[in-house]
Amino acid sequence: MRTPAQGNRRSFMSRLRRTRRAIRGPHLRRLARSAHRIRGLQLTSSGTSSRRTAWIGAPLAAVVALVLLGGCTPVSTPTPSLSPSQVSVDLTAPGQARAMIRRLIAKAGTPQLLQVEITKDWAAITVVKDDQAQTWAWRDGAIRQVDTDVSNVGQTKFLIDDFNINDVGGLFRAAAAISGSESDQELQIVDSSAGETFMSVSTVPESRTVFFYPNGALLPTLDFGTEGGISQGLDDVIGTHTTAVAVGIQSNLGAWLDLPGSTTTTIRRLRTSNVPVTINERSQRPDLPAFNPTRVRGAAIWRVLADARTKGTFSAATRWQVSIDDRNRTGVPRMYFTIGTTSLVTDLDGRPLTS
């Protein structure tokens, strides 16, 4: 005959077996067996054992419950940190482009630059080292030497500290306001071919390229239908030159200056309305007498055009041109105008001359 204690024990064992089946992990089964052994103390008929069990049973049950719950908590996986090569840098943010170009210069080992290229996400420099052009680039978070299509052919070399690239984002915004596009903008610093180095911002797809002086000021767009545009164009093409064989302006092209290149070539310096001075050397013997181009003044040219407007032969839509040279070899250059269908010759002050 079973005693009440044996019946209680058998009922407890039945519940424990069901509990074991519900427990998945081996370490949880061991905890369940420990609870079983301790619970056995509760099933004795001794009052002393019952009192002892009452003292340790409840706290231990709480401990087992906490362990069971803790064992079911998933272990968190630490989020991997980005390595230095994965860190993204926005080169249009103030100060970032200059810092990156300095890092590239340090890696290249020389500050003598032929070209600089900067976008929002990458930058590259081309330097001259051992008389050879080398290009170093920062792309995808790494600096490395890359193949270059630039050759060292005597271009003007420059130092990055001579250029205001402290806020490339500001240059991009100014360029977008003029070109009407901010798609894939790229800043480039390079010799314009005339021995002068400018900054320019271009886009992809291609829109109007916008030029900046080294200090970050915009290169002005010239209107050759105004006195100011004519005077600025002349100043740009003349520059520091004191010898020329011809100077001219075409309303639909820009201002230009011809000077001797060699005994068989002539060099033309051209300033269009929105592009800085470029040079082109052509195979043409410079057979005109040379003179000092600083004697040519925009105000005198404008005086002739203003007079033609008064006479009704010149308007904003009229195409015109003037060439200043000494084709008659008198030792004094003259200005030869074509305004629409009218031609006339003046002296350097704009006063008409008879043939």
C-alpha positions in Angstrom: 0.0 0.0 0.0 1.4 3.4 -1.0 1.9 6.0 1.6 0.8 9.6 0.9 4.5 10.5 0.6 5.0 7.9 -2.2 2.0 9.1 -4.1 3.1 12.6 -4.0 6.6 11.5 -5.1 5.2 9.6 -8.1 3.0 12.5 -9.1 6.0 14.8 -8.9 8.1 12.5 -11.0 5.4 12.4 -13.7 5.4 16.2 -13.9 9.2 16.2 -14.0 9.4 13.8 -16.9 7.0 16.1 -18.9 9.2 19.1 -17.9 12.3 17.2 -19.1 10.8 16.6 -22.5 10.1 20.3 -22.9 13.7 21.3 -22.0 16.0 21.4 -25.1 19.5 22.1 -23.8 21.6 19.5 -21.9 22.7 22.1 -19.4 19.0 22.8 -18.6 18.4 19.1 -18.0 21.2 19.0 -15.4 19.5 22.0 -13.6 16.2 20.1 -13.6 17.8 17.0 -12.1 19.3 19.2 -9.3 15.8 20.5 -8.6 14.5 17.0 -8.4 17.0 16.0 -5.8 16.3 19.0 -3.7 12.6 18.5 -4.1 13.0 15.0 -2.6 13.7 16.6 0.7 10.2 18.2 0.7 8.6 14.7 0.3 10.0 13.3 3.6 7.6 13.0 6.5 10.1 14.5 8.9 9.1 17.8 10.2 12.7 18.9 10.5 13.3 18.1 6.8 10.2 20.0 5.8 11.3 23.0 7.7 14.7 22.8 6.1 13.2 22.5 2.6 10.9 25.5 3.3 14.0 27.5 4.1 16.0 26.6 0.9 13.3 25.6 -1.5 11.8 28.9 -2.5 15.1 30.8 -3.0 16.5 27.9 -5.0 13.5 27.7 -7.2 13.9 31.4 -8.0 17.5 30.9 -8.9 16.7 28.0 -11.2 14.0 30.1 -12.9 16.4 32.9 -13.5 19.0 30.5 -14.9 16.4 28.9 -17.2 15.3 32.3 -18.4 18.9 33.5 -18.9 19.7 30.4 -20.9 17.0 31.2 -23.4 18.2 34.8 -24.0 20.0 35.1 -27.5 23.6 36.1 -27.4 24.0 39.5 -29.1 26.6 39.8 -31.9 28.8 42.9 -31.8 28.5 45.2 -34.8 31.8 45.2 -36.8 33.4 48.7 -36.8 34.5 50.3 -40.1 38.2 50.1 -40.9 40.0 53.3 -41.9 39.8 52.3 -45.5 36.0 52.1 -45.3 35.4 55.5 -43.8 33.5 57.8 -46.2 34.8 61.4 -46.6 32.8 64.1 -48.3 35.4 66.2 -50.1 32.9 69.0 -50.6 32.7 69.7 -46.9 34.9 72.7 -45.8 38.5 71.7 -45.2 38.2 68.1 -46.4 39.5 68.6 -50.0 42.6 70.5 -48.9 43.4 67.9 -46.2 43.1 65.1 -48.7 45.2 66.8 -51.4 47.9 67.2 -48.7 47.8 63.5 -47.9 48.2 62.7 -51.6 51.1 65.1 -51.9 52.8 63.5 -48.9 52.3 60.1 -50.5 53.7 61.3 -53.9 56.7 62.8 -52.3 56.7 66.2 -54.1 54.5 69.3 -54.0 55.1 70.1 -57.7 51.7 69.7 -59.3 50.6 69.5 -62.9 46.9 68.7 -62.3 44.4 68.3 -59.4 41.0 66.6 -59.7 38.4 66.7 -56.9 34.9 65.3 -56.8 32.6 64.6 -53.8 33.9 61.1 -53.5 37.4 60.9 -54.9 40.5 63.0 -55.6 43.7 62.7 -57.7 46.9 64.7 -58.3 49.4 64.5 -61.0 53.0 65.4 -60.0 56.3 65.6 -61.7 58.9 63.3 -60.3 62.2 62.5 -62.0 60.9 64.5 -65.0 58.0 62.0 -65.3 54.3 62.6 -64.6 52.9 60.4 -61.9 49.2 60.3 -60.7 48.2 59.4 -57.2 44.5 59.0 -56.3 42.2 58.5 -53.3 39.4 56.2 -54.3 37.3 53.7 -52.3 39.0 54.8 -49.1 42.6 54.1 -50.2 45.5 56.1 -51.6 47.5 54.5 -54.4 49.4 55.3 -57.5 47.4 54.9 -60.7 48.0 54.9 -64.4 48.1 58.4 -65.9 47.4 59.8 -69.4 49.1 63.1 -68.5 52.6 63.8 -70.0 55.1 66.3 -68.8 55.5 68.6 -71.8 56.5 71.8 -70.0 53.1 72.8 -68.5 53.1 75.3 -65.7 53.7 73.6 -62.3 51.9 74.9 -59.3 51.6 74.5 -55.5 48.2 73.7 -53.9 48.7 76.4 -51.3 48.3 79.0 -54.1 44.6 77.9 -54.6 41.6 78.4 -52.5 40.1 74.9 -52.2 39.0 75.4 -48.6 35.3 75.0 -49.6 34.9 72.9 -52.7 31.2 72.6 -52.0 30.9 76.4 -52.3 32.7 76.3 -55.7 30.3 73.6 -56.9 27.3 75.6 -55.8 28.5 78.7 -57.6 29.3 76.7 -60.7 25.8 75.1 -60.7 24.2 78.5 -60.5 25.9 79.5 -63.8 25.9 76.2 -65.7 22.5 75.0 -64.6 23.8 71.6 -63.6 25.2 69.9 -60.5 25.4 66.4 -62.0 28.7 64.6 -61.1 30.6 67.8 -60.6 34.4 67.8 -60.8 36.9 70.5 -59.9 40.1 70.6 -61.9 43.2 72.7 -61.5 45.4 72.7 -64.6 47.4 75.0 -66.9 44.9 76.6 -69.4 47.6 76.2 -72.1 48.5 79.9 -71.9 50.9 79.4 -69.0 48.2 80.5 -66.5 46.6 78.0 -64.1 42.8 78.2 -63.3 40.3 76.2 -61.4 37.3 74.9 -63.4 34.2 72.9 -62.6 32.6 70.6 -65.1 29.7 68.1 -65.0 28.6 64.8 -66.5 26.6 65.0 -68.7 28.7 67.9 -70.0 27.3 71.4 -69.4 29.0 74.7 -69.5 32.4 74.6 -67.8 32.8 77.3 -65.1 36.2 78.8 -64.4 37.6 80.4 -61.2 40.7 82.4 -60.4 43.1 80.8 -57.9 41.6 82.9 -55.1 38.2 81.3 -55.8 36.7 84.3 -57.6 34.6 83.6 -60.7 36.2 84.3 -64.0 33.8 87.0 -65.4 31.8 86.3 -68.5 32.6 89.0 -71.1 30.1 90.8 -73.3 32.0 92.1 -76.3 29.1 94.4 -77.1 30.1 96.6 -74.1 33.1 98.8 -73.4 33.8 96.8 -70.2 33.9 93.5 -72.0 36.2 94.8 -74.8 38.6 96.4 -72.3 38.8 93.2 -70.1 39.3 91.0 -73.1 42.2 93.1 -74.3 43.8 93.1 -70.8 43.6 89.3 -70.7 45.2 88.6 -74.1 47.9 91.3 -73.8 48.8 90.3 -70.2 52.5 91.1 -69.7 53.4 91.0 -73.4 55.0 94.1 -74.9 55.4 92.8 -78.5 52.7 91.7 -80.9 52.2 91.6 -84.7 48.4 92.0 -84.4 45.6 92.5 -81.9 41.9 92.1 -82.6 38.3 91.5 -81.4 35.5 89.6 -83.1 32.1 90.1 -81.5 31.1 86.5 -82.0 34.5 85.0 -80.9 36.4 87.2 -78.5 39.7 89.1 -78.1 42.9 87.8 -79.6 46.6 88.7 -79.9 49.2 87.3 -82.4 52.9 87.2 -81.6 55.8 85.5 -83.2 56.4 81.9 -82.2 59.4 81.0 -84.4 60.5 82.0 -87.9 57.7 79.9 -89.3 54.9 80.0 -86.7 52.6 82.4 -85.1 51.1 82.1 -81.6 47.6 83.3 -81.0 46.3 84.1 -77.5 42.5 83.9 -77.4 40.0 85.0 -74.7 36.4 84.0 -75.4 33.4 85.2 -73.4 33.5 82.5 -70.8 36.9 80.7 -71.2 40.2 82.1 -70.0 43.1 82.7 -72.4 44.2 79.8 -74.4 47.0 79.6 -77.0 47.3 78.0 -80.4 50.4 77.9 -82.5 49.9 77.8 -86.3 52.2 77.4 -89.2 52.2 81.0 -90.5 55.2 83.1 -90.8 54.9 86.3 -88.7 55.5 88.8 -91.6 53.8 91.9 -90.1 55.9 94.5 -88.2 55.8 94.1 -84.4 54.5 96.9 -82.1 53.6 97.4 -78.4 50.1 96.1 -77.9 49.6 98.1 -74.6 48.9 101.1 -76.9 45.6 99.5 -77.9 42.7 100.7 -75.6 39.2 99.4 -75.2 37.8 102.9 -74.8 39.0 104.0 -78.3 37.4 100.9 -79.9 34.1 101.6 -78.1 34.2 105.2 -79.3 34.0 104.0 -82.9 31.2 101.6 -82.1 29.2 104.2 -80.3 29.6 106.6 -83.2 28.3 103.8 -85.6 25.3 103.3 -83.3 24.5 107.0 -83.5 24.6 106.7 -87.3 22.3 103.6 -87.2 24.8 101.2 -88.6 25.4 99.3 -85.3 23.1 97.5 -82.8 23.4 94.8 -80.3 22.6 92.2 -83.0 25.3 93.6 -85.4 28.4 91.5 -86.0 31.6 93.4 -86.0 35.3 93.0 -85.8 38.5 95.1 -85.6 42.1 94.2 -86.3 45.0 96.4 -85.2 48.2 96.0 -87.1 50.8 97.8 -89.1 50.1 96.3 -92.5 51.2 99.5 -94.3 54.5 99.4 -92.5 54.4 103.0 -91.5 55.7 102.3 -88.0 52.3 103.2 -86.6 49.5 100.6 -86.2 46.0 101.4 -87.3 42.6 99.9 -86.4 40.7 98.3 -89.3 36.9 97.9 -88.5 34.2 95.9 -90.2 30.8 96.8 -88.7 28.0 94.9 -90.4 28.6 95.7 -94.0 30.5 99.0 -93.3 34.3 99.2 -93.2 36.5 102.0 -91.9 40.0 102.7 -90.7 40.9 104.7 -87.6 44.0 105.6 -85.6 44.6 104.2 -82.2 42.4 106.9 -80.7 39.4 105.9 -82.9 39.6 108.9 -85.2 38.7 108.0 -88.8 41.4 108.1 -91.4 41.1 108.6 -95.1 42.9 106.2 -97.5 
